[in-house]
């Protein structure tokens, strides 16, 4: 049984990682504050309130389905970069010795957000670094600029690698569901598409007449060229939303979502005209089925009825 392997963790898992990392960050600040002999009450309220708000947001996201939205993952990074200068403003000693938290936050941005999204977080990162780290401007300007450049690199390198991985994964998925010779969809994707469009759709099943005889007489190369030419005629004859499959050696299928008999026959007529005009030596038979549960079976029956009638007319 084949299994789909995701190119990276799901949005829900990244939201869980973001929540855990944010609570871990608050815990670090709490430990640092109490290690100094007790925390400012304002700091305790801020840390507790931030933890409560983060947990509430995560619970609401789980209940409402927000955790499946990747566009919201940057919220955890924003929360981390906002809470750090707030804590630093109350007690700079708590955040001064933990500048790496900003870098870790940008690493999370790179792993979860689109390329160049990190640039939008740089102002928050600078605020966290300057206020939380107790930096004095303009004396520390060079340090701040170098740190900002490092954050962008830390974020953009994984973001670029993930973008490349997703492009390669998309290409592999396309190759896996495409017939190598004709570049039409192959049979592996037919089942899901038939299930999705079974109601209110038409299916046209097509078989090339006497293709095996042509293939044996003229050779496999000529047979392949004929199949490619027929696939080209199919693509040129269908509508934009139609799906065209090669489901066997010389068998093809057109799925026409939302088409009635008139529209399906119009598509089939365009194909016949185009194929006749091309002067190809092999004809084809076709069967059409509409809105039934077993579209493939009905289309197959109609196609072979059409083939028998064509054979009788030739005789």
Buried (B, 14 or more C-beta within 10 A) or exposed (E): EEEEEEEBEEBBEBBBBBBEBBBEBBEBBBEBBEEEEEBBEEBBEBBEEBBEEBEEBBEEBBEEEBBEBBEBBBBBBBBBBEBBBBBBBBBBEBBBEBBEBBBBBBBBBBBBBEBEBBBEBBEBBBBBBBBBBBBEEEEBEEBBEEBBEEBBEBBBEBBEEBEEEEEEBEEEEEEEBBBEEBBBBBBEBBEEBBEEBBEEBBBBBBBBBEBEEBBEEEEEEEBEBBBBBBBBBBEEBBBEEBBBBBBEEBBBBBBBBEBBEEBBBBBBEBBBEBBEEEEBEBBBBBBBBBBBEEBBEBBBBBBBEBBEEBEEEEE
